[in-house]
Amino acid sequence: MDQRSFFIQLGLLSLGAAILLFFLNRLPQLQAYSTLSWISLAAFVGLSILMYLAGRRAAESDNKNDFTNAVLGFTAGKMFLAILVLLGYSQLAQPPDKLFIIPFFAVYLIYTIFETYFMMKLGRMSA
């Protein structure tokens, strides 16, 4: 997957995710969590860019284990970071309910699917 194609797809996906968040944040139960939603969107866009750049560099590496290490490292790191964000938000903001998980998880799921897609494309490039 070339860089131009990646950024076009990321832009379209981010636009779709932003539209989804716009409508989710209009629901009265989720309005209080709109800031977390938008911060999550920006963070996952940034993580996707970092993952693409690291994956591309690893795919072009002579050591074929670099790609696997990059994928596993980013996947585990992103999971750990997501858990930390949810626990941190829960402790700091002390929301009255757990509904803040819905928009965060929606963004997490969207970008995880996209990252799996483009990392598979990068993996084929290295074969």
VENZI-V962585 format. One record per pair of residues at least 12 apart in sequence whose ideal C-beta (glycine too) atoms are under 7 Angstrom apart, sorted by the first residue. I is the first residue (numbers start at 1). J is the second residue. D is the distance in whole Angstrom. If there is no record, write none. Layout:
I&J&D / I&J&D
This chain:
1&118&6 / 1&121&4 / 1&122&6 / 6&52&5 / 6&118&6 / 10&45&7 / 10&48&6 / 13&110&7 / 13&114&5 / 14&45&6 / 17&41&6 / 17&107&6 / 17&110&5 / 18&41&6 / 20&106&6 / 21&37&5 / 21&38&7 / 21&41&6 / 21&103&6 / 24&37&7 / 24&103&5 / 24&106&7 / 25&37&6 / 25&103&7 / 29&99&5 / 30&99&6 / 30&102&6 / 30&103&6 / 33&99&7 / 33&100&4 / 33&103&6 / 36&89&6 / 36&100&6 / 36&104&6 / 37&103&4 / 37&104&7 / 40&104&5 / 40&107&5 / 41&107&5 / 44&107&5 / 44&108&7 / 44&111&4 / 47&78&6 / 48&111&6 / 48&114&7 / 48&115&6 / 51&74&5 / 51&115&6 / 52&118&6 / 54&70&5 / 54&74&7 / 55&67&7 / 55&70&5 / 55&71&7 / 55&119&5 / 55&122&5 / 56&122&6 / 58&70&4 / 59&122&5 / 59&123&7 / 59&125&5 / 59&126&4 / 64&126&7 / 67&123&6 / 67&126&5 / 71&119&6 / 82&108&6 / 86&101&7 / 86&104&7
